[in-house]
Amino acid sequence: MNQSHDLPEGSVLLFPEGLPGFETARQFVLLRHEEFEPMLLLQNVEDHTLSVPVIPAQFVDSGYKLQVPASDVELLGFAEPPRLGGDVVCLLVLVLAGQGGAPKCNLFAPIVINPANLHAKQIMQIGSSYSSLFPLTGPASGASPGG
């Protein structure tokens, strides 16, 4: 499932607080190339040298449990805390290893997008056992993302 298709093509996403480490970078678009699906590229609108590879959370872990604090529910404009399978897009940042190393993803700090208003934020899953460097090897259904 690639829930990013729920976003209108060419949509500019607004990160009201920027991305951690890039707080002034607030406008991004999602770029997709069929040959790299389900991977997408989160590209900054103002600085084209800033891009982040991402993948839909449900592609990695179909049982992913998203936690959005009340302050972020309000910031993103949700009427109630979003959950996967509902009106939310949840993307995981990819860490692509060179030299044939296995790619990893950040389950601990997903990028959460409200497709209704295109507001987004990277939100840490405080209190979860999700890893910030979860290896993407083997079938997702047999993976153990917690820990």
C-alpha positions in Angstrom: 0.0 0.0 0.0 1.4 3.4 -0.9 -0.7 5.9 0.9 1.3 8.8 -0.4 -0.9 8.5 -3.6 -3.6 10.0 -1.4 -1.8 13.3 -1.9 -2.5 15.4 -5.0 0.4 15.2 -7.4 2.6 18.3 -7.2 1.3 19.2 -3.7 3.5 21.4 -1.6 3.8 20.1 2.0 4.2 22.6 4.7 6.3 21.7 7.7 5.4 24.6 10.1 8.4 23.8 12.3 10.7 22.6 9.6 12.5 19.3 9.8 14.8 18.5 12.8 18.2 19.9 11.8 16.7 21.9 9.0 14.2 24.2 10.8 14.1 26.8 8.1 13.2 24.2 5.4 9.5 24.3 5.5 8.1 23.5 2.0 8.6 20.1 0.4 7.1 18.1 -2.4 7.0 14.3 -2.7 8.7 13.0 -5.9 8.1 9.5 -7.1 9.8 7.5 -9.8 8.1 4.3 -10.8 11.3 2.3 -10.9 12.0 3.2 -7.2 8.5 2.6 -5.8 7.7 2.3 -3.0 10.5 4.7 -2.1 9.8 8.4 -2.6 11.9 11.5 -2.4 10.9 14.4 -0.1 12.4 17.3 -1.9 12.7 20.8 -0.4 11.2 23.5 -2.6 13.6 26.3 -1.7 16.8 24.3 -1.7 17.0 21.5 -4.2 20.1 20.1 -2.6 18.0 19.1 0.4 16.1 15.9 -0.2 15.2 13.0 2.0 14.4 9.4 0.8 11.2 8.1 2.5 9.0 5.0 2.4 5.4 4.5 3.6 5.3 3.1 7.1 2.7 0.4 6.2 5.0 -1.0 3.6 7.6 -1.7 6.3 5.3 -2.7 9.1 1.6 -3.3 8.4 0.9 -3.1 12.2 2.8 0.1 12.7 1.3 2.0 15.7 1.4 5.8 15.2 1.3 8.0 18.2 0.6 11.7 17.7 0.7 14.0 20.8 -2.2 16.3 21.3 -0.1 19.4 20.5 0.9 17.9 17.2 -2.7 16.8 16.4 -3.6 20.5 16.7 -0.5 21.7 14.8 -1.3 19.4 11.9 -5.0 20.3 11.9 -6.5 16.9 12.7 -9.9 16.8 14.4 -8.7 13.8 16.5 -5.5 11.7 16.8 -4.8 10.1 13.4 -4.2 6.4 13.0 -2.9 4.5 10.1 -5.6 3.3 7.8 -7.4 6.6 8.3 -6.8 10.1 7.0 -3.1 10.3 7.5 0.1 9.7 5.5 2.9 8.3 7.5 6.4 8.1 5.9 9.6 6.7 7.3 13.0 8.3 6.6 15.3 5.9 4.8 19.0 5.6 5.6 20.6 4.2 2.4 23.8 2.4 2.9 26.6 2.5 0.4 28.9 -0.3 -0.6 26.2 -2.9 -0.7 25.1 -2.4 2.9 21.5 -3.0 3.8 19.2 0.1 3.8 17.5 1.0 7.1 14.6 3.2 8.1 13.6 5.3 11.0 10.6 3.8 12.7 11.1 6.0 15.8 10.5 9.4 14.0 8.0 9.1 11.1 7.0 12.0 9.0 3.2 12.5 9.5 1.2 14.4 6.9 -2.4 15.6 7.0 -3.6 15.2 3.4 -6.5 17.5 4.0 -4.3 20.6 4.6 -0.9 19.3 3.6 0.7 20.1 6.9 3.5 17.8 8.0 5.8 17.1 10.9 8.4 14.5 11.9 7.2 13.2 15.2 9.2 11.1 17.6 7.4 8.0 19.0 8.2 8.7 22.6 7.6 5.6 24.8 7.7 3.2 21.9 10.3 0.5 21.3 10.7 1.5 17.6 14.2 1.7 16.3 15.7 4.7 14.5 17.8 2.3 12.4 15.5 -0.6 11.5 17.1 -2.8 8.8 15.0 -3.4 5.7 16.0 -7.0 5.0 13.7 -10.0 4.5 10.0 -9.9 4.3 8.2 -7.1 6.2 5.7 -9.5 7.6 8.4 -11.5 9.4 10.2 -8.5 10.7 10.3 -7.4 14.3 10.3 -3.6 14.1 10.2 -3.0 17.8 13.5 -2.9 19.8 
